[in-house]
């Protein structure tokens, strides 16, 4: 049974003197949306040891902040550990995250791996770096999670990321796939969760500003304007401007899939549909229907 994504509340109009009330309402909305996503997809269970991947950006700060709030009132006990990967980017302020996490009293660990040099050396000038950077980062985090017994790996992708990934795969890779709220890694060793799956990026930006998180920009790929993802984000922003609520509708559609109304024969048995005996086509059917020999010949 597919989960029904909740309708997002309209963003409230701001009035002078309403900042504190707006911030409180926003925090409540984010807690509710994150809690709903966790419940809908069984993201966190009793006894879980959750590795919260912290990049220093607004999304991962918000994820950690909301998870800490939810844990205080959770009916089950689970552990949160913030993990940051220091990729040795030039001028990276290595002191910022440790100081912030110590101020919260949060258990944390900083991994050090010079992926910056690898990416800079391997990727030709002018080409996007995100794919290789992502693979190296994921490998380092997965290895650490396995060594230290983490049962879940929490990533800070939000609703807009998930919609953008769907369109990236559609436009550039000719497939209908996206970024699920919860998944098993390809090697079957790790469960990845995305607690911000129901949260829109604009709300995260407002929340991060209100909470004054010490944001650390990514200088490795932040200025690569030719990124395919940026093209998709511009398209989505224009859609939302022209037709407010469209991205929310697309997000809800990703949780309301009808395989029989698409065209993938691996997901639905089109060959048997409407056949009285359910028999398969004759062996030579492919030849007389297409004029070509069967694919396996």
ABEGO torsion letter per residue (X at the ends): XBBBBBBBBBBBBBBBGAAAAAAAAAAAAAAAAAAAAAAAAGABBBGBBBBBBBAGBAAAAAAAAAAAAAAAABABBBBBBBBBBBAGBBGBBAAAAAAAAAAAGBBBBBBBBBAAAAAAAABBBGBBAAAAAAAAAAAAAAAAAAAAGBABBBBABBAAAAAAAAAAAAAAAGBBBBBBABBBBAAGABBBBBAAAABBAAAAAAAAAAAGBBBBBBAAAAABAABAAAAAAAAAAAAAAABBGAAAAAAAAAABBBAAABABAAABBAAABGBAAGBBBBAAAAAAAAGBBBAAX
